[in-house]
Amino acid sequence: MSGTTTAASVLRRRATGAGANRWLVLVVLCVSLLLVAVDATVLHVAVPAVTEDLRPGAMELLWIVDAYPLVCASLLILFGTLGDRVGRRRVLLLGYALFGVASGMAALADNGPVLIAARALLGVGGAMIMPATLSILRQVFPDRRERALAIGVWSAVAAVGAAVGPLLGGFLLEHFWWGSVFLVNIPLMLVSLPVGRLLLPESKGDGTGPWDLLGALMAAAGLFAVVLGVKRLGAAETAGSVWTVLPLLAGGALLAAFVRRQRRRTHPLVDLRMFARPAFSTSVGCIVLAMLALVGLQLIAAQYLQLVLGLSPLETGLRLLPLTFAAMGAGLAGARLLRRFGPRRMVSAGFCLTAAAVVLLTAMGAQDNWPLLLAGFVLLGWGLETTLFGAYESMLSDAPADRAGGAAAIGETSYQLGAGIGIALLGSVMNAAYAPGLTGVPGVPASATAAARHSLGEAYEVAAQLGGPAGVALRQAARESFVHGLHVTLLVSAGLLLLGAVMALRLPRAMQCEAAGTEPSGAGVPGGETPAPAVPAPREAATAPFNGLKV
């Protein structure tokens, strides 16, 4: 037994040194990312089958889809800072185990409440996995140049996960029942647990002062309420509801109390002084702006491809693949671009390139123009990945070494909040531009027009019920209004992206590459090694779960 333990310790020490084992660690961490990213998107193609089998109510179905991203987003800070305290590898392995158990529970669920509970547990597991993996990635690659290459691989895997989720779900649904989309996690977790225990190094923060449990719970509750309220803002019919406003107010109050509490504590849960660092605070702002401007566009684009151009779900997925491949290429090239151009020019140029892609896509009309879509999606994927890669790397390389988990959690939380706010904002813009075009359609009753103004899908349903010339007129008016609303939304997004390009000018001009082992002390790594802040890559998992947008 002692021989096995010693061998495992040797492997873990080699993983953080100059040996090749650190690349095996990267493989394990990428598998973790792939699982979390795929699980966030794979359920969406299974929703019709789940609805047919379990017969959930409208509210139950909403929570089946939303429980995972809501719980995951709200617990990132809690588990990120807990990993700094008790050990990031320990939290990661516990997250693996919980993710596997929850996957089995979800696959075997025979009613809505059980599936909701399983999805919530998956969110807990995801929140344990993400900050821990990012912290370990930063520790294993102490040299910034080499670390940037590892982040590029990580980013490419994130892009693959975004594309694989719906395709894998569709394949499994064609051959098995809907629970199979969860069962695929179990064998991967059964492999990841022992391999992770063998290879992954343990690391902690400086360990000074007590862990602020009350503060962690305040942050979790506040984030849960804010993300819930923001998600409900994306649905036009609930935007003014008390159940939308109340969570936003309560969440805002809890987060404000959390900030005051952290400022007064000698040993805060989250070191708010990180935001005084220009690189850190500017990068957070760039991440939020990028996601705010772009996360809803993929959903709107999917509706455009299916409802306006009449493509099937599979054809829609294939049309969006160039965006994924471009993001993969940008991720793999990110390390070289960052070394050559530095964070300031890389992030600013990424924003400008993405804005150019968005403006190019305003040429889309009611007829299919696949060369235009191909060019726009390639530029969009490359620009978005370039922006987020540079912003994440700059932000978390600038964070204190002993706050690795907390810094990783802040990065992930800013991504989630930006995504949620983007859905709400772009959804409101889209609805505001879409609805007026359906006023006074000749031959269409006012009641039918009012129903058609909710979304393009509902307009098609109403048109089918009307039939005849009135139905044709309503359908044509709805298509034209949707395309007009899409153009307006794209222009608003371009404006936000250009604002991000200006904001990025506050980032450092050059990439500062210190030698490994020269970072501040205070880490709790066996063998005297010093962990540093995690550097996450953008995850597409955040984009798909926010599906409340109706246009």
ZAMARGU-4260 file (C-alpha; in steps of 0.2 Angstrom, whole numbers, plus 5000, padded with zeros to 4 digits):
<rodrens>
0) 5000/5000/5000 | 5014/5012/5005 | 5023/5008/4988 | 5007/5013/4978 | 5005/5029/4988
5) 5023/5033/4985 | 5022/5030/4967 | 5006/5041/4966 | 5016/5055/4975 | 5030/5054/4963
10) 5018/5055/4948 | 5010/5071/4955 | 5027/5079/4959 | 5032/5076/4941 | 5016/5083/4935
15) 5021/5100/4942 | 5039/5100/4936 | 5047/5099/4920 | 5042/5082/4915 | 5029/5077/4902
20) 5016/5071/4915 | 5009/5089/4916 | 5002/5086/4899 | 4993/5071/4905 | 4986/5082/4919
25) 4980/5093/4905 | 4971/5079/4897 | 4962/5074/4913 | 4957/5092/4915 | 4951/5094/4898
30) 4940/5078/4900 | 4933/5087/4915 | 4929/5102/4905 | 4921/5092/4891 | 4909/5083/4903
35) 4903/5099/4911 | 4901/5108/4894 | 4892/5093/4885 | 4880/5091/4900 | 4875/5109/4899
40) 4869/5107/4881 | 4865/5089/4878 | 4848/5090/4887 | 4841/5103/4875 | 4838/5090/4861
45) 4830/5078/4873 | 4817/5090/4880 | 4803/5084/4868 | 4807/5066/4873 | 4807/5070/4892
50) 4791/5080/4890 | 4782/5065/4881 | 4789/5052/4894 | 4787/5062/4911 | 4773/5074/4906
55) 4780/5088/4917 | 4770/5104/4919 | 4776/5120/4912 | 4785/5126/4927 | 4793/5108/4930
60) 4800/5108/4912 | 4807/5126/4915 | 4816/5120/4931 | 4822/5104/4922 | 4831/5114/4909
65) 4837/5128/4921 | 4841/5119/4937 | 4859/5115/4931 | 4865/5132/4925 | 4857/5141/4940
70) 4864/5130/4953 | 4881/5129/4945 | 4883/5148/4943 | 4877/5152/4961 | 4890/5140/4969
75) 4906/5144/4959 | 4912/5156/4972 | 4908/5145/4986 | 4917/5130/4980 | 4931/5140/4972
80) 4936/5148/4989 | 4933/5131/4998 | 4946/5123/4986 | 4958/5137/4992 | 4955/5132/5009
85) 4953/5113/5010 | 4963/5108/4993 | 4958/5110/4975 | 4961/5092/4970 | 4950/5086/4985
90) 4936/5097/4979 | 4938/5091/4961 | 4938/5073/4965 | 4922/5075/4976 | 4914/5084/4961
95) 4918/5070/4950 | 4910/5058/4962 | 4894/5069/4964 | 4893/5072/4945 | 4893/5053/4942
100) 4880/5049/4955 | 4869/5063/4949 | 4870/5057/4931 | 4864/5040/4936 | 4850/5048/4946
105) 4845/5059/4931 | 4845/5044/4919 | 4834/5034/4930 | 4822/5048/4935 | 4804/5043/4933
110) 4796/5060/4937 | 4799/5078/4935 | 4804/5082/4953 | 4817/5068/4953 | 4825/5074/4937
115) 4825/5092/4943 | 4834/5087/4959 | 4847/5077/4949 | 4850/5092/4937 | 4853/5103/4953
120) 4865/5090/4959 | 4874/5090/4943 | 4875/5109/4945 | 4883/5107/4962 | 4896/5094/4954
125) 4899/5106/4940 | 4903/5121/4952 | 4915/5110/4961 | 4924/5104/4946 | 4926/5120/4936
130) 4936/5132/4948 | 4946/5117/4954 | 4952/5112/4937 | 4956/5130/4932 | 4967/5132/4948
135) 4976/5116/4945 | 4979/5120/4927 | 4988/5136/4933 | 4998/5127/4946 | 5004/5113/4934
140) 5010/5126/4921 | 5019/5139/4931 | 5028/5146/4915 | 5016/5159/4907 | 5021/5155/4889
145) 5018/5136/4891 | 5002/5139/4901 | 4995/5150/4887 | 4998/5135/4875 | 4989/5124/4888
150) 4975/5136/4888 | 4974/5136/4870 | 4971/5117/4870 | 4958/5119/4884 | 4949/5132/4873
155) 4949/5120/4859 | 4941/5107/4869 | 4928/5119/4876 | 4923/5123/4858 | 4922/5104/4854
160) 4911/5102/4869 | 4899/5115/4863 | 4897/5106/4846 | 4897/5088/4853 | 4883/5091/4865
165) 4868/5093/4853 | 4875/5080/4841 | 4879/5067/4854 | 4861/5070/4861 | 4853/5068/4844
170) 4863/5052/4841 | 4858/5044/4857 | 4840/5049/4856 | 4839/5040/4839 | 4845/5024/4846
175) 4841/5024/4865 | 4829/5033/4877 | 4832/5050/4884 | 4841/5044/4900 | 4856/5039/4889
180) 4861/5057/4887 | 4866/5056/4906 | 4873/5039/4907 | 4887/5043/4895 | 4895/5053/4910
185) 4896/5038/4921 | 4910/5028/4912 | 4920/5044/4910 | 4919/5048/4928 | 4924/5031/4933
190) 4940/5033/4923 | 4943/5051/4929 | 4942/5048/4947 | 4956/5035/4949 | 4967/5044/4936
195) 4964/5061/4944 | 4968/5054/4961 | 4984/5047/4954 | 4990/5061/4943 | 4983/5078/4949
200) 4993/5088/4962 | 4985/5095/4978 | 4986/5113/4981 | 4979/5126/4994 | 4979/5144/4997
205) 4989/5152/5011 | 4976/5145/5024 | 4976/5161/5035 | 4960/5165/5045 | 4944/5155/5045
210) 4934/5151/5030 | 4919/5163/5029 | 4904/5151/5028 | 4891/5164/5030 | 4899/5175/5017
215) 4900/5160/5005 | 4881/5156/5008 | 4877/5174/5005 | 4886/5175/4989 | 4878/5158/4983
220) 4860/5164/4987 | 4863/5182/4980 | 4870/5175/4964 | 4856/5162/4962 | 4843/5175/4964
225) 4851/5187/4952 | 4854/5174/4939 | 4836/5168/4941 | 4829/5186/4939 | 4840/5189/4924
230) 4835/5173/4915 | 4816/5178/4918 | 4820/5195/4910 | 4824/5186/4894 | 4806/5180/4893
235) 4795/5195/4888 | 4779/5189/4896 | 4788/5188/4914 | 4799/5203/4913 | 4788/5214/4923
240) 4782/5200/4935 | 4784/5201/4954 | 4793/5184/4952 | 4806/5193/4941 | 4808/5209/4951
245) 4809/5201/4968 | 4823/5189/4964 | 4833/5204/4957 | 4830/5215/4972 | 4834/5201/4984
250) 4849/5195/4975 | 4856/5213/4973 | 4854/5216/4992 | 4862/5200/4997 | 4877/5203/4985
255) 4879/5221/4992 | 4879/5214/5010 | 4892/5201/5004 | 4903/5215/4997 | 4902/5225/5014
260) 4905/5210/5024 | 4921/5206/5014 | 4928/5223/5015 | 4926/5223/5034 | 4935/5205/5036
265) 4953/5203/5040 | 4953/5187/5030 | 4940/5190/5016 | 4932/5175/5007 | 4935/5185/4990
270) 4949/5198/4990 | 4940/5213/4982 | 4957/5222/4981 | 4960/5211/4965 | 4948/5223/4957
275) 4960/5238/4960 | 4972/5229/4948 | 4968/5237/4931 | 4972/5221/4921 | 4960/5211/4933
280) 4945/5223/4933 | 4947/5228/4915 | 4947/5209/4910 | 4932/5206/4920 | 4923/5220/4911
285) 4928/5214/4894 | 4922/5196/4898 | 4905/5203/4903 | 4903/5214/4888 | 4908/5201/4876
290) 4896/5188/4883 | 4882/5202/4885 | 4884/5207/4866 | 4885/5189/4859 | 4878/5175/4869
295) 4860/5178/4863 | 4865/5179/4845 | 4868/5160/4844 | 4851/5157/4850 | 4843/5170/4838
300) 4854/5163/4824 | 4847/5146/4827 | 4829/5152/4826 | 4834/5162/4810 | 4841/5146/4802
305) 4826/5135/4807 | 4811/5147/4806 | 4816/5159/4792 | 4827/5148/4781 | 4817/5132/4785
310) 4832/5121/4789 | 4831/5106/4800 | 4839/5105/4817 | 4853/5094/4810 | 4856/5106/4796
315) 4856/5121/4808 | 4869/5112/4819 | 4880/5109/4803 | 4878/5127/4798 | 4885/5133/4815
320) 4899/5121/4815 | 4911/5133/4806 | 4909/5145/4821 | 4915/5131/4832 | 4930/5126/4821
325) 4935/5144/4820 | 4935/5145/4839 | 4945/5129/4840 | 4958/5137/4828 | 4959/5153/4838
330) 4961/5144/4854 | 4976/5134/4847 | 4984/5150/4840 | 4980/5160/4856 | 4997/5157/4864
335) 5006/5163/4849 | 4995/5178/4847 | 4996/5183/4865 | 5015/5182/4865 | 5016/5192/4849
340) 5003/5206/4851 | 5000/5206/4870 | 4984/5207/4879 | 4979/5225/4875 | 4980/5223/4856
345) 4974/5205/4856 | 4958/5208/4865 | 4954/5225/4857 | 4957/5217/4840 | 4946/5202/4844
350) 4932/5214/4849 | 4934/5223/4833 | 4935/5208/4822 | 4919/5201/4831 | 4910/5218/4828
355) 4915/5217/4810 | 4908/5199/4808 | 4891/5205/4817 | 4890/5220/4805 | 4893/5208/4790
360) 4879/5197/4796 | 4866/5211/4795 | 4866/5207/4776 | 4856/5191/4780 | 4839/5192/4773
365) 4824/5180/4771 | 4833/5170/4758 | 4847/5158/4761 | 4865/5165/4758 | 4876/5152/4764
370) 4893/5160/4758 | 4888/5175/4769 | 4884/5165/4784 | 4900/5154/4782 | 4911/5170/4782
375) 4901/5178/4796 | 4902/5163/4807 | 4920/5160/4804 | 4925/5178/4809 | 4913/5177/4824
380) 4920/5162/4831 | 4938/5167/4828 | 4935/5185/4835 | 4925/5179/4850 | 4938/5166/4856
385) 4952/5178/4853 | 4944/5191/4864 | 4939/5179/4878 | 4956/5170/4878 | 4966/5186/4880
390) 4954/5193/4893 | 4954/5177/4904 | 4972/5174/4903 | 4976/5192/4908 | 4963/5193/4922
395) 4969/5177/4931 | 4987/5178/4928 | 4986/5195/4937 | 4977/5188/4952 | 4986/5184/4968
400) 4993/5166/4969 | 4984/5161/4985 | 4967/5166/4979 | 4967/5154/4964 | 4950/5146/4967
405) 4942/5163/4971 | 4949/5171/4955 | 4944/5156/4944 | 4926/5157/4952 | 4925/5176/4948
410) 4930/5173/4930 | 4917/5159/4928 | 4904/5170/4937 | 4907/5185/4926 | 4905/5174/4911
415) 4888/5167/4917 | 4881/5184/4922 | 4886/5192/4906 | 4878/5178/4897 | 4862/5180/4907
420) 4861/5199/4905 | 4865/5197/4886 | 4850/5186/4884 | 4839/5198/4893 | 4845/5213/4884
425) 4846/5206/4867 | 4829/5198/4870 | 4822/5214/4874 | 4829/5223/4859 | 4824/5209/4848
430) 4806/5209/4854 | 4805/5228/4853 | 4811/5228/4835 | 4800/5213/4830 | 4783/5216/4837
435) 4779/5233/4829 | 4780/5225/4812 | 4765/5215/4815 | 4753/5229/4819 | 4739/5231/4807
440) 4742/5216/4795 | 4728/5216/4782 | 4715/5204/4784 | 4722/5197/4801 | 4711/5200/4817
445) 4719/5210/4831 | 4718/5195/4843 | 4728/5184/4831 | 4741/5198/4829 | 4743/5200/4847
450) 4747/5182/4849 | 4759/5182/4834 | 4769/5197/4842 | 4776/5185/4856 | 4788/5175/4845
455) 4790/5170/4827 | 4786/5152/4831 | 4769/5157/4839 | 4766/5168/4823 | 4768/5153/4812
460) 4756/5143/4823 | 4743/5157/4822 | 4746/5159/4803 | 4743/5140/4801 | 4726/5141/4811
465) 4720/5156/4801 | 4724/5148/4784 | 4720/5157/4768 | 4727/5174/4762 | 4726/5180/4780
470) 4738/5166/4786 | 4750/5169/4771 | 4750/5188/4775 | 4754/5185/4793 | 4767/5173/4790
475) 4776/5184/4778 | 4774/5199/4789 | 4782/5189/4804 | 4797/5183/4794 | 4800/5201/4788
480) 4799/5208/4805 | 4810/5194/4812 | 4824/5198/4800 | 4822/5217/4804 | 4823/5213/4822
485) 4838/5203/4819 | 4847/5217/4810 | 4843/5229/4824 | 4850/5217/4837 | 4866/5214/4827
490) 4869/5232/4827 | 4866/5234/4845 | 4879/5220/4848 | 4891/5228/4837 | 4890/5244/4847
495) 4893/5234/4863 | 4908/5225/4855 | 4916/5242/4850 | 4914/5248/4868 | 4923/5233/4873
500) 4937/5237/4861 | 4939/5254/4869 | 4939/5246/4886 | 4952/5234/4882 | 4965/5248/4879
505) 4967/5248/4898 | 4975/5231/4897 | 4994/5228/4898 | 5003/5231/4882 | 5014/5216/4883
510) 5013/5199/4890 | 5024/5198/4906 | 5032/5181/4907 | 5040/5178/4923 | 5051/5162/4927
515) 5042/5147/4935 | 5043/5148/4953 | 5046/5166/4955 | 5028/5170/4960 | 5023/5175/4978
520) 5024/5163/4991 | 5010/5157/5002 | 5004/5142/4993 | 5001/5125/5002 | 5008/5114/4989
525) 5018/5098/4994 | 5036/5100/4990 | 5036/5119/4992 | 5029/5122/4975 | 5018/5138/4972
530) 5001/5137/4964 | 4995/5153/4955 | 4979/5159/4949 | 4969/5148/4937 | 4966/5153/4919
535) 4950/5147/4912 | 4945/5146/4894 | 4928/5152/4889 | 4915/5139/4889 | 4900/5137/4878
540) 4891/5128/4891 | 4884/5145/4897 | 4876/5149/4880 | 4864/5135/4878 | 4856/5134/4895
545) 4849/5152/4893 | 4834/5147/4882 | 4821/5158/4889 | 4822/5170/4874 | 4806/5172/4864
550) 4806/5183/4849
</rodrens>
